[in-house]
Amino acid sequence: MTGTLPLLAALTGVAALWDLQTKRIPNALVLIGLVAGLLAALNTAGLVGLGHALLGAAVGLGVLFIPWTQGWVGGGDAKLLAACGAFLGWRGVLVLLLAATALHGLATLGVVFAARLRSEPAEGAPFAPALAIALIALAVGQPALITTI
């Protein structure tokens, strides 16, 4: 599914911009991404590919389900990761999640530190930009880690 990485990068990039501006990720955008990932997997590897894509989507949604219920991430973030899982499969989405979580942690530290310097209340950084940056970094630097379908 290496050929679909630009499409996934565009999806996560739009989601990141939307998240930065509104602190929300539209359901329609995520649904388009999910369907595109499933169709790409079906087109690339038939029913086996579709099965991998469905498993990837389930893992993507599943690993952020508890953090979402605790208010640590938004529902849009969990759904966006599910769409990424449809493109990347379960292994690829876990690698992406690890990289994005590390970037998000660094971004949140920066946001909190800057807020403290200004004596303002601190909010965490949005997750979608970290996801988009991690995807691009992995696609350029280590594509074999995220192209599993």
C-alpha positions in Angstrom: 0.0 0.0 0.0 3.0 2.3 -0.5 1.2 4.0 -3.3 -1.6 5.1 -1.0 0.7 6.8 1.5 0.3 10.2 -0.3 -3.5 9.9 0.1 -3.1 9.0 3.7 -0.7 11.9 4.2 -3.2 14.3 2.6 -6.0 13.0 4.9 -3.9 13.4 8.0 -2.6 16.8 6.9 -6.2 18.1 6.4 -7.2 16.6 9.7 -4.2 18.3 11.4 -5.0 21.7 10.0 -8.7 21.3 11.0 -7.7 20.2 14.5 -5.3 23.1 14.9 -8.0 25.6 13.8 -11.1 24.1 15.5 -9.9 21.5 17.9 -12.2 19.0 16.1 -11.9 16.5 13.3 -15.0 16.2 11.1 -16.7 12.8 10.9 -17.1 13.2 7.2 -13.3 13.6 6.7 -12.6 10.5 8.8 -15.3 8.5 7.0 -13.9 9.4 3.6 -10.5 8.2 4.9 -11.8 5.0 6.3 -13.7 4.1 3.1 -10.7 5.0 1.0 -8.4 2.8 3.1 -10.8 -0.1 2.9 -11.2 0.3 -0.9 -7.5 0.6 -1.5 -6.8 -2.5 0.5 -9.5 -4.4 -1.3 -8.2 -3.2 -4.7 -4.6 -4.1 -3.7 -5.0 -7.4 -2.0 -8.6 -8.5 -2.5 -10.6 -9.9 0.5 -7.4 -10.7 2.4 -6.3 -7.1 2.1 -9.8 -5.9 3.2 -9.5 -8.2 6.2 -6.2 -6.6 7.1 -7.6 -3.2 6.7 -10.6 -3.9 8.9 -8.3 -5.3 11.6 -6.1 -2.2 11.3 -9.1 0.1 11.7 -10.3 -1.9 14.7 -6.8 -1.8 16.3 -6.5 2.0 15.6 -9.9 2.7 17.2 -9.4 0.2 20.0 -6.1 1.4 21.2 -7.5 4.9 21.7 -10.8 3.9 23.1 -9.8 4.0 26.7 -7.9 7.2 26.4 -10.9 8.7 24.7 -13.3 7.6 27.5 -10.9 9.2 30.0 -10.8 12.5 28.0 -7.1 12.2 27.1 -7.8 12.3 23.4 -10.8 13.3 21.4 -13.2 11.0 19.5 -12.0 12.5 16.2 -8.4 11.4 17.1 -9.5 7.8 17.7 -11.6 7.7 14.5 -8.7 9.3 12.5 -6.3 6.6 13.8 -8.9 4.0 12.7 -8.8 5.4 9.2 -5.0 5.3 9.3 -5.3 1.6 10.4 -7.4 0.9 7.3 -4.5 2.1 5.2 -1.7 0.6 7.2 -3.0 -2.6 8.9 -2.6 -3.4 12.5 1.2 -3.4 12.6 1.6 -0.2 10.7 -1.0 1.7 12.8 0.8 0.6 16.0 4.1 1.9 14.8 2.4 5.1 13.7 0.8 5.5 17.1 4.1 5.0 18.9 5.8 7.7 16.8 2.9 10.1 17.0 2.6 9.7 20.8 6.2 10.6 21.2 5.9 13.7 19.1 2.6 14.6 20.8 4.3 14.3 24.2 7.0 16.7 23.1 4.5 19.1 21.6 2.4 19.1 24.8 5.5 19.8 26.9 6.3 22.8 24.8 2.7 24.1 25.0 2.5 23.6 28.7 6.0 25.2 29.2 5.0 28.2 27.1 1.7 28.6 28.9 3.5 28.6 32.3 5.9 31.3 31.0 2.9 33.5 30.2 1.1 32.6 33.4 -1.8 31.2 31.5 -3.7 27.9 32.0 -2.1 25.1 30.0 -4.0 23.0 27.5 -2.5 20.0 25.7 -1.5 20.1 22.1 -3.8 18.6 19.5 -3.0 15.0 18.5 -3.7 15.1 14.7 -0.7 17.3 13.8 1.6 14.8 15.6 -0.1 12.0 13.7 0.4 13.7 10.4 4.1 14.6 11.1 4.8 11.1 12.3 3.2 9.6 9.2 5.3 11.7 6.9 8.5 11.1 8.9 7.9 7.3 8.8 6.9 7.3 5.1 10.1 9.2 4.2 12.5 7.6 6.7 11.3 4.1 7.3 8.4 3.2 4.9 8.8 -0.5 5.5 7.7 0.0 9.1 4.2 1.3 8.1 3.5 -0.4 4.8 2.1 -3.8 5.8 -0.9 -4.4 3.7 
